[in-house]
């Protein structure tokens, strides 16, 4: 259950960040498109990409590991030492 809450929370955050990123550009490029529609399209597209990656990982073996979840969200883990040094 904890993993499901984590995934859902991350999908919501992804939806919001993707939607907010496109709102400004959409209002300039397509002023006839309602703001909520452009935000919804962007957020849903990003969320569905992650859901598709999670589904693919799950049906491979019926399990989702932390690594598979992070890979679906394109999270690259770095060591604390690398972060402290500013290394990428």
N, C-alpha and C positions, 0 to 999 in steps of 0.2 A: 504494500500500500504506500509506503514511503517513496518508493521509486516512481510509482504512478503520479503522486503529488509533485515530485521533482520534475518529471517530464512535462506535466500539464503546466506547471508554473513557468518552465522554460519556454514552452510553446507560446504562452500568453505574452511573455516578455519579447520573444521574437516577433510575434504579430505586431505588437505595439511599436517596436523599434523600426520594423520594416514599413509600417503604415506611416509613421511620422516622417521617415526619410523621404517618402515619395510625395507627400502632400504639397510641399512648396513647388516642386517642379511641375506637378500635374496642374496646379492652378495657373501656371504661366503657359505651359504648352497646350493645355486643353481646358480653357476656361468654361466651356459648355458642360464639362463633366462635373457632376456634383462632387463636392469635397469628400463626403462620406463614402461615395462609391469608389473613388480612386484609392482612399485609405483601405477600404475593405478588400479591394482587388490585390493590392500589394501585400497586405498582411496575410490574406488567405494563400496567396501563391507561395510565400515564404514558409508558412506553417505546413502546407501540404507537401512541400519538398522534404521537410524534416520527417513528417509522418510517413512518407513513402520510404525513406531511408531506414526508419525504425522498423517498419513492417517487413522490409527485405531482410534486415538482420534477424528479426524474430522468426520468420518462417524458415530460415536456414537451419536452425537447431531448436527452436521453441524457447529460446532464452535470450534475454538482453543483458549484456554485461555493461559495466560502467564505461568501458572503452568504446563499445558500440554506440552507446548513448552520446558520449562526447564526440565521437566521429560524426554522428548524424547532425549534431549542432556545430560541427567544424571547430571544436574546441581543441586547441593545442596546449597540452600541459607543459609547463616549464618548471624547472627546479627553483626553489627559493633563492638559491645562489645566483642563478642566471637573472632572476627578476631584480635582485638587489644590485647587480652589476649593470643592469640596463641592457643586457644581451637579448637578442631576439632569437 
